[in-house]
């Protein structure tokens, strides 16, 4: 009997859902972000996050997806796609607002791309509980040790970030936007490059929650450079989100 593919292995234990359709899911998104960005890494100040929810002014112009652990209904991770509204040509992406002075690429600068054909991926977070091995320090949502998870299920946890990156790319594709912009650590950009995300650095490094830089890649460039594993995960997530958008009447941008 052939071994299951990674996407099928992931599907056994997790759902990837649009969070925009449910206040409950959106609260889970904001709580994951609080736990990761405030409590764990201290990128944001806890006192600026009422009710232990991390949010900002870009959330209303974003599509949010969330990975839910089926066995516990807990939020394992999330990511958002920030997109310019069609009726606001002056709308700036977060990287343009906060780090626009560092952007210097002559061709891949966001101001050289149609506003209807770009988006910024941000606030990607995998909850601490799904990154630590069982038995390590407890996380803010509690340890998973008591659930008696199988070794096979534990091995699915590293797939969460892979699925979220695939989901972010699927969001751009489904909303017919080719150009993906991301602010991230150069170390993460190198890791993603090995997975087939051939991001091009488009700005100088800057201190923004640590040393980060702006990067750009197109959806087509990803699809052309991904290996089989990433292709499988992407098509699984893309199909799942496409079906849910149709059923739930979600406007994709």
KOLSE-36488 format. One record per residue (C-alpha): residue number from 1; residue in one letter; x, y, z. Coordinates in nm, 3 decimals, decimal comma, padded with zeros to 5 digits. Layout:
residues N
+-----+----+---------+---------+---------+
|   i | aa |      px |      py |      pz |
+-----+----+---------+---------+---------+
| NUM |  A |       X |       Y |       Z |
...
+-----+----+---------+---------+---------+
END
This chain:
residues 253
+-----+----+---------+---------+---------+
|   i | aa |      px |      py |      pz |
+-----+----+---------+---------+---------+
|   1 |  X |  00,000 |  00,000 |  00,000 |
|   2 |  X |  00,155 |  00,337 | -00,100 |
|   3 |  X |  00,248 |  00,588 |  00,168 |
|   4 |  X |  00,002 |  00,878 |  00,200 |
|   5 |  X |  00,118 |  01,208 |  00,055 |
|   6 |  X |  00,197 |  01,493 |  00,292 |
|   7 |  X | -00,120 |  01,680 |  00,202 |
|   8 |  X | -00,332 |  01,376 |  00,290 |
|   9 |  X | -00,131 |  01,333 |  00,610 |
|  10 |  X | -00,200 |  01,698 |  00,699 |
|  11 |  X | -00,570 |  01,664 |  00,611 |
|  12 |  X | -00,608 |  01,381 |  00,864 |
|  13 |  X | -00,541 |  01,617 |  01,151 |
|  14 |  X | -00,611 |  01,974 |  01,037 |
|  15 |  X | -00,866 |  02,190 |  00,856 |
|  16 |  X | -00,776 |  02,514 |  00,678 |
|  17 |  X | -01,065 |  02,759 |  00,690 |
|  18 |  X | -01,152 |  03,115 |  00,602 |
|  19 |  X | -01,175 |  03,303 |  00,931 |
|  20 |  X | -01,360 |  03,605 |  00,787 |
|  21 |  X | -01,688 |  03,413 |  00,786 |
|  22 |  X | -01,700 |  03,358 |  01,162 |
|  23 |  X | -01,653 |  03,592 |  01,459 |
|  24 |  X | -01,542 |  03,289 |  01,660 |
|  25 |  X | -01,272 |  03,197 |  01,409 |
|  26 |  X | -01,154 |  03,558 |  01,386 |
|  27 |  X | -01,120 |  03,569 |  01,765 |
|  28 |  X | -00,907 |  03,256 |  01,746 |
|  29 |  X | -00,688 |  03,423 |  01,482 |
|  30 |  X | -00,635 |  03,728 |  01,700 |
|  31 |  X | -00,566 |  03,509 |  02,006 |
|  32 |  X | -00,302 |  03,306 |  01,822 |
|  33 |  X | -00,139 |  03,629 |  01,713 |
|  34 |  X | -00,147 |  03,759 |  02,070 |
|  35 |  X |  00,008 |  03,442 |  02,209 |
|  36 |  X |  00,283 |  03,435 |  01,945 |
|  37 |  X |  00,356 |  03,804 |  01,875 |
|  38 |  X |  00,297 |  03,942 |  02,225 |
|  39 |  X |  00,357 |  03,670 |  02,481 |
|  40 |  X |  00,619 |  03,458 |  02,307 |
|  41 |  X |  00,825 |  03,695 |  02,091 |
|  42 |  X |  00,723 |  04,034 |  02,240 |
|  43 |  X |  00,698 |  04,196 |  01,897 |
|  44 |  X |  00,382 |  04,376 |  02,011 |
|  45 |  X |  00,299 |  04,520 |  02,353 |
|  46 |  X |  00,046 |  04,322 |  02,558 |
|  47 |  X | -00,107 |  04,642 |  02,694 |
|  48 |  X | -00,199 |  04,741 |  02,336 |
|  49 |  X | -00,398 |  04,422 |  02,288 |
|  50 |  X | -00,725 |  04,437 |  02,483 |
|  51 |  X | -00,884 |  04,106 |  02,578 |
|  52 |  X | -00,564 |  03,927 |  02,471 |
|  53 |  X | -00,638 |  03,981 |  02,102 |
|  54 |  X | -00,371 |  04,116 |  01,866 |
|  55 |  X | -00,513 |  04,319 |  01,579 |
|  56 |  X | -00,429 |  04,622 |  01,368 |
|  57 |  X | -00,579 |  04,862 |  01,116 |
|  58 |  X | -00,510 |  04,628 |  00,823 |
|  59 |  X | -00,731 |  04,344 |  00,942 |
|  60 |  X | -01,042 |  04,493 |  00,784 |
|  61 |  X | -00,873 |  04,487 |  00,443 |
|  62 |  X | -00,752 |  04,131 |  00,474 |
|  63 |  X | -00,853 |  03,776 |  00,402 |
|  64 |  X | -00,766 |  03,554 |  00,698 |
|  65 |  X | -00,717 |  03,178 |  00,698 |
|  66 |  X | -00,676 |  02,958 |  01,003 |
|  67 |  X | -00,550 |  02,604 |  01,056 |
|  68 |  X | -00,767 |  02,416 |  01,307 |
|  69 |  X | -00,652 |  02,101 |  01,486 |
|  70 |  X | -00,940 |  01,859 |  01,437 |
|  71 |  X | -00,895 |  01,661 |  01,758 |
|  72 |  X | -00,910 |  01,965 |  01,986 |
|  73 |  X | -01,074 |  02,238 |  01,771 |
|  74 |  X | -00,779 |  02,457 |  01,870 |
|  75 |  X | -00,626 |  02,712 |  01,637 |
|  76 |  X | -00,285 |  02,584 |  01,529 |
|  77 |  X | -00,187 |  02,875 |  01,306 |
|  78 |  X | -00,304 |  03,161 |  01,088 |
|  79 |  X | -00,203 |  03,397 |  00,809 |
|  80 |  X | -00,360 |  03,693 |  00,632 |
|  81 |  X | -00,351 |  03,852 |  00,290 |
|  82 |  X | -00,371 |  04,233 |  00,297 |
|  83 |  X | -00,504 |  04,374 | -00,029 |
|  84 |  X | -00,574 |  04,730 | -00,150 |
|  85 |  X | -00,947 |  04,806 | -00,184 |
|  86 |  X | -01,047 |  04,886 | -00,542 |
|  87 |  X | -01,197 |  05,219 | -00,435 |
|  88 |  X | -00,883 |  05,336 | -00,251 |
|  89 |  X | -00,597 |  05,391 | -00,495 |
|  90 |  X | -00,401 |  05,564 | -00,217 |
|  91 |  X | -00,409 |  05,257 |  00,009 |
|  92 |  X | -00,059 |  05,151 |  00,117 |
|  93 |  X |  00,046 |  04,800 |  00,210 |
|  94 |  X |  00,190 |  04,766 |  00,562 |
|  95 |  X |  00,545 |  04,743 |  00,424 |
|  96 |  X |  00,490 |  05,063 |  00,225 |
|  97 |  X |  00,361 |  05,245 |  00,535 |
|  98 |  X |  00,625 |  05,130 |  00,780 |
|  99 |  X |  00,928 |  05,046 |  00,565 |
| 100 |  X |  00,865 |  05,227 |  00,237 |
| 101 |  X |  01,194 |  05,416 |  00,266 |
| 102 |  X |  01,386 |  05,089 |  00,239 |
| 103 |  X |  01,226 |  04,973 | -00,090 |
| 104 |  X |  01,467 |  05,015 | -00,380 |
| 105 |  X |  01,413 |  04,750 | -00,648 |
| 106 |  X |  01,376 |  04,915 | -00,992 |
| 107 |  X |  01,120 |  04,663 | -01,121 |
| 108 |  X |  00,962 |  04,484 | -00,826 |
| 109 |  X |  00,872 |  04,786 | -00,615 |
| 110 |  X |  00,499 |  04,767 | -00,521 |
| 111 |  X |  00,441 |  05,113 | -00,670 |
| 112 |  X |  00,535 |  04,967 | -01,010 |
| 113 |  X |  00,258 |  04,704 | -00,993 |
| 114 |  X | -00,113 |  04,750 | -01,052 |
| 115 |  X | -00,286 |  04,780 | -00,713 |
| 116 |  X | -00,544 |  04,521 | -00,821 |
| 117 |  X | -00,265 |  04,271 | -00,887 |
| 118 |  X | -00,077 |  04,269 | -00,557 |
| 119 |  X | -00,113 |  04,181 | -00,190 |
| 120 |  X |  00,102 |  04,153 |  00,119 |
| 121 |  X |  00,120 |  03,835 |  00,323 |
| 122 |  X |  00,165 |  03,899 |  00,692 |
| 123 |  X |  00,089 |  03,791 |  01,049 |
| 124 |  X |  00,173 |  03,430 |  00,975 |
| 125 |  X |  00,188 |  03,250 |  01,309 |
| 126 |  X |  00,204 |  02,889 |  01,423 |
| 127 |  X |  00,101 |  02,856 |  01,783 |
| 128 |  X |  00,371 |  02,760 |  02,031 |
| 129 |  X |  00,179 |  02,448 |  02,137 |
| 130 |  X |  00,215 |  02,310 |  01,785 |
| 131 |  X |  00,584 |  02,394 |  01,752 |
| 132 |  X |  00,711 |  02,246 |  02,078 |
| 133 |  X |  00,758 |  01,878 |  02,139 |
| 134 |  X |  00,516 |  01,724 |  02,383 |
| 135 |  X |  00,644 |  01,746 |  02,737 |
| 136 |  X |  00,817 |  02,081 |  02,694 |
| 137 |  X |  00,706 |  02,398 |  02,870 |
| 138 |  X |  00,336 |  02,461 |  02,859 |
| 139 |  X |  00,197 |  02,715 |  02,619 |
| 140 |  X | -00,065 |  02,983 |  02,689 |
| 141 |  X | -00,344 |  02,756 |  02,559 |
| 142 |  X | -00,225 |  02,462 |  02,764 |
| 143 |  X | -00,017 |  02,155 |  02,694 |
| 144 |  X | -00,123 |  01,888 |  02,446 |
| 145 |  X |  00,035 |  01,605 |  02,646 |
| 146 |  X | -00,289 |  01,487 |  02,801 |
| 147 |  X | -00,441 |  01,411 |  02,461 |
| 148 |  X | -00,228 |  01,101 |  02,400 |
| 149 |  X | -00,147 |  01,209 |  02,046 |
| 150 |  X |  00,016 |  00,945 |  01,831 |
| 151 |  X |  00,370 |  00,986 |  01,704 |
| 152 |  X |  00,230 |  01,006 |  01,353 |
| 153 |  X |  00,005 |  01,296 |  01,451 |
| 154 |  X |  00,293 |  01,478 |  01,618 |
| 155 |  X |  00,491 |  01,443 |  01,296 |
| 156 |  X |  00,218 |  01,638 |  01,117 |
| 157 |  X |  00,284 |  01,954 |  01,321 |
| 158 |  X |  00,575 |  02,082 |  01,104 |
| 159 |  X |  00,335 |  02,073 |  00,809 |
| 160 |  X |  00,130 |  02,359 |  00,957 |
| 161 |  X |  00,368 |  02,632 |  00,841 |
| 162 |  X |  00,400 |  02,463 |  00,501 |
| 163 |  X |  00,021 |  02,461 |  00,467 |
| 164 |  X | -00,006 |  02,827 |  00,569 |
| 165 |  X |  00,251 |  02,934 |  00,311 |
| 166 |  X |  00,065 |  02,728 |  00,051 |
| 167 |  X | -00,260 |  02,884 |  00,169 |
| 168 |  X | -00,120 |  03,235 |  00,140 |
| 169 |  X | -00,021 |  03,165 | -00,222 |
| 170 |  X | -00,364 |  03,016 | -00,286 |
| 171 |  X | -00,529 |  03,334 | -00,155 |
| 172 |  X | -00,342 |  03,540 | -00,415 |
| 173 |  X | -00,426 |  03,295 | -00,691 |
| 174 |  X | -00,796 |  03,280 | -00,601 |
| 175 |  X | -00,817 |  03,659 | -00,587 |
| 176 |  X | -00,636 |  03,681 | -00,923 |
| 177 |  X | -00,338 |  03,864 | -00,780 |
| 178 |  X |  00,005 |  03,764 | -00,907 |
| 179 |  X |  00,236 |  03,972 | -00,690 |
| 180 |  X |  00,314 |  03,860 | -00,335 |
| 181 |  X |  00,501 |  04,096 | -00,103 |
| 182 |  X |  00,635 |  03,988 |  00,237 |
| 183 |  X |  00,843 |  04,148 |  00,514 |
| 184 |  X |  01,055 |  03,878 |  00,677 |
| 185 |  X |  01,388 |  03,782 |  00,823 |
| 186 |  X |  01,653 |  03,698 |  00,561 |
| 187 |  X |  01,699 |  03,364 |  00,739 |
| 188 |  X |  01,334 |  03,275 |  00,672 |
| 189 |  X |  01,365 |  03,388 |  00,311 |
| 190 |  X |  01,655 |  03,144 |  00,267 |
| 191 |  X |  01,451 |  02,860 |  00,416 |
| 192 |  X |  01,158 |  02,939 |  00,190 |
| 193 |  X |  01,389 |  02,953 | -00,111 |
| 194 |  X |  01,479 |  02,589 | -00,044 |
| 195 |  X |  01,108 |  02,506 | -00,064 |
| 196 |  X |  01,073 |  02,677 | -00,402 |
| 197 |  X |  00,963 |  03,024 | -00,290 |
| 198 |  X |  01,218 |  03,217 | -00,496 |
| 199 |  X |  01,165 |  03,549 | -00,324 |
| 200 |  X |  01,363 |  03,846 | -00,453 |
| 201 |  X |  01,480 |  04,096 | -00,192 |
| 202 |  X |  01,344 |  04,437 | -00,293 |
| 203 |  X |  01,462 |  04,656 | -00,008 |
| 204 |  X |  01,738 |  04,720 |  00,238 |
| 205 |  X |  01,745 |  04,536 |  00,569 |
| 206 |  X |  01,585 |  04,729 |  00,851 |
| 207 |  X |  01,513 |  04,682 |  01,221 |
| 208 |  X |  01,139 |  04,609 |  01,226 |
| 209 |  X |  01,063 |  04,353 |  01,499 |
| 210 |  X |  01,417 |  04,232 |  01,438 |
| 211 |  X |  01,624 |  04,258 |  01,121 |
| 212 |  X |  01,391 |  04,216 |  00,826 |
| 213 |  X |  01,369 |  04,305 |  00,460 |
| 214 |  X |  01,100 |  04,331 |  00,194 |
| 215 |  X |  01,065 |  04,048 | -00,058 |
| 216 |  X |  00,861 |  03,981 | -00,370 |
| 217 |  X |  00,765 |  03,677 | -00,574 |
| 218 |  X |  00,484 |  03,602 | -00,819 |
| 219 |  X |  00,239 |  03,315 | -00,798 |
| 220 |  X |  00,359 |  03,187 | -01,136 |
| 221 |  X |  00,721 |  03,191 | -01,017 |
| 222 |  X |  00,619 |  02,976 | -00,720 |
| 223 |  X |  00,429 |  02,727 | -00,931 |
| 224 |  X |  00,721 |  02,695 | -01,171 |
| 225 |  X |  00,983 |  02,638 | -00,900 |
| 226 |  X |  00,801 |  02,423 | -00,643 |
| 227 |  X |  00,883 |  02,056 | -00,604 |
| 228 |  X |  00,626 |  01,779 | -00,586 |
| 229 |  X |  00,565 |  01,807 | -00,211 |
| 230 |  X |  00,489 |  02,178 | -00,222 |
| 231 |  X |  00,276 |  02,137 | -00,534 |
| 232 |  X |  00,065 |  01,871 | -00,361 |
| 233 |  X |  00,010 |  02,084 | -00,053 |
| 234 |  X | -00,073 |  02,390 | -00,261 |
| 235 |  X | -00,331 |  02,217 | -00,481 |
| 236 |  X | -00,496 |  02,058 | -00,177 |
| 237 |  X | -00,525 |  02,393 |  00,005 |
| 238 |  X | -00,625 |  02,580 | -00,312 |
| 239 |  X | -00,906 |  02,334 | -00,385 |
| 240 |  X | -01,031 |  02,340 | -00,024 |
| 241 |  X | -01,039 |  02,720 | -00,010 |
| 242 |  X | -01,196 |  02,748 | -00,354 |
| 243 |  X | -01,480 |  02,515 | -00,250 |
| 244 |  X | -01,536 |  02,699 |  00,078 |
| 245 |  X | -01,535 |  03,040 | -00,091 |
| 246 |  X | -01,804 |  02,921 | -00,334 |
| 247 |  X | -02,021 |  02,768 | -00,062 |
| 248 |  X | -01,984 |  03,058 |  00,181 |
| 249 |  X | -02,014 |  03,339 | -00,074 |
| 250 |  X | -01,673 |  03,485 |  00,009 |
| 251 |  X | -01,565 |  03,767 | -00,218 |
| 252 |  X | -01,202 |  03,707 | -00,306 |
| 253 |  X | -01,083 |  04,050 | -00,356 |
+-----+----+---------+---------+---------+
END
